[in-house]
Amino acid sequence: VKTAEELKTALSSDVEIVFLLHATLSNLGRRMELAREAGKKLFIHMDLVEGLSKDAAGVEFLATMKPDGIISTRSGCIHAAREAGITCIIQPGGSVRDQDSIDACNKYGIAMVFTGMRHFKH
């Protein structure tokens, strides 16, 4: 979901997992709270959170918020994820840099799940 309206729709639906594809630091906490209140698992695409750094500090910040999962296209975040206690990374696959992410996950003992579904176009 990208908007507050899409989030509202997802939270009132029968889906179990919501993928948050846009947020800002100022509304991220509230969106997580709403998902928890609705009994939904929330996966946050950290690359698309405005104001969140796309590095180890960003991963550490998200880890303190205890999301059900994070999504990132940046293989450099994998080591930081492991250090923060994150044990699984989800990604769509199909990137020219997939192998870098796979190798990093294997190196740090992190499970990687490929969804096979692109969430953006370029």
C-alpha positions as CSV (number, residue, x, y, z in Angstrom):
1,V,0.0,0.0,0.0
2,K,1.2,3.5,-0.7
3,T,-1.5,5.8,0.7
4,A,-3.5,6.1,3.9
5,E,-6.7,5.2,2.0
6,E,-5.0,2.0,0.6
7,L,-3.9,1.1,4.1
8,K,-7.4,1.6,5.5
9,T,-8.7,-0.7,2.8
10,A,-6.0,-3.4,3.4
11,L,-6.5,-3.3,7.1
12,S,-10.3,-3.9,6.8
13,S,-9.8,-6.8,4.3
14,D,-9.1,-10.4,4.9
15,V,-5.4,-10.2,3.9
16,E,-2.9,-11.3,6.6
17,I,0.1,-9.4,5.4
18,V,0.3,-5.7,4.3
19,F,3.3,-4.4,2.4
20,L,3.9,-0.8,3.2
21,L,5.4,0.8,0.0
22,H,5.4,4.4,1.2
23,A,5.6,6.2,4.5
24,T,7.4,9.1,6.2
25,L,9.1,9.0,9.5
26,S,6.3,11.1,10.9
27,N,3.5,8.6,10.0
28,L,5.4,5.3,10.1
29,G,4.7,4.6,13.8
30,R,1.0,5.3,13.5
31,R,0.7,3.1,10.4
32,M,2.5,0.2,12.3
33,E,0.1,0.8,15.2
34,L,-3.0,0.6,13.0
35,A,-1.7,-2.7,11.4
36,R,-1.1,-4.2,14.8
37,E,-4.6,-3.2,16.0
38,A,-6.1,-4.8,12.9
39,G,-4.1,-8.0,13.6
40,K,-2.1,-7.7,10.4
41,K,1.6,-8.4,9.7
42,L,3.3,-5.4,8.3
43,F,6.3,-5.5,6.0
44,I,8.0,-2.1,5.5
45,H,9.9,-1.2,2.3
46,M,12.7,0.7,4.0
47,D,13.9,2.2,0.7
48,L,10.6,4.0,0.3
49,V,10.3,5.6,3.8
50,E,10.9,9.3,3.4
51,G,13.4,10.5,6.0
52,L,14.8,7.1,6.8
53,S,18.5,6.5,5.9
54,K,19.0,3.6,3.6
55,D,21.9,2.1,5.6
56,A,22.8,0.4,8.8
57,A,21.3,3.3,10.9
58,G,18.0,2.9,9.0
59,V,17.9,-0.8,9.7
60,E,18.7,-0.3,13.4
61,F,15.9,2.3,13.6
62,L,13.4,0.0,12.0
63,A,14.5,-2.9,14.2
64,T,13.6,-0.9,17.3
65,M,10.1,-0.5,16.0
66,K,9.8,-4.3,15.6
67,P,8.1,-4.6,12.2
68,D,7.2,-8.0,11.0
69,G,9.6,-7.6,8.2
70,I,11.5,-5.2,6.1
71,I,12.0,-5.0,2.3
72,S,15.1,-3.5,0.7
73,T,16.8,-3.7,-2.6
74,R,20.1,-2.7,-1.0
75,S,22.5,-5.6,-0.3
76,G,24.5,-3.4,2.0
77,C,21.6,-3.5,4.5
78,I,21.9,-7.3,5.0
79,H,24.8,-7.2,7.4
80,A,23.1,-4.5,9.4
81,A,19.9,-6.5,9.4
82,R,21.7,-9.5,10.9
83,E,23.3,-7.4,13.6
84,A,19.9,-6.0,14.4
85,G,18.5,-9.6,14.8
86,I,16.5,-9.7,11.6
87,T,16.5,-13.3,10.3
88,C,14.6,-13.1,7.0
89,I,14.6,-10.7,4.0
90,I,11.9,-10.6,1.4
91,Q,12.6,-9.4,-2.1
92,P,10.9,-9.5,-5.5
93,G,13.8,-10.9,-7.5
94,G,14.6,-10.0,-11.0
95,S,17.3,-7.4,-10.2
96,V,20.7,-7.5,-11.9
97,R,22.1,-7.4,-8.4
98,D,20.1,-10.4,-7.0
99,Q,23.2,-12.5,-6.7
100,D,24.9,-9.9,-4.4
101,S,21.9,-10.1,-2.1
102,I,21.9,-13.9,-2.2
103,D,25.6,-14.1,-1.4
104,A,25.3,-11.6,1.5
105,C,22.3,-13.5,3.0
106,N,24.2,-16.8,2.7
107,K,27.3,-15.2,4.3
108,Y,25.3,-13.9,7.3
109,G,22.9,-16.8,7.7
110,I,19.8,-14.8,6.8
111,A,16.9,-16.5,5.0
112,M,15.7,-14.8,1.8
113,V,12.3,-15.3,0.3
114,F,11.7,-14.3,-3.3
115,T,8.1,-13.2,-4.0
116,G,8.5,-13.2,-7.8
117,M,6.3,-10.1,-7.9
118,R,7.7,-6.6,-8.8
119,H,6.2,-3.8,-6.7
120,F,7.5,-1.0,-8.9
121,K,8.3,-0.3,-12.5
122,H,11.3,1.3,-14.0
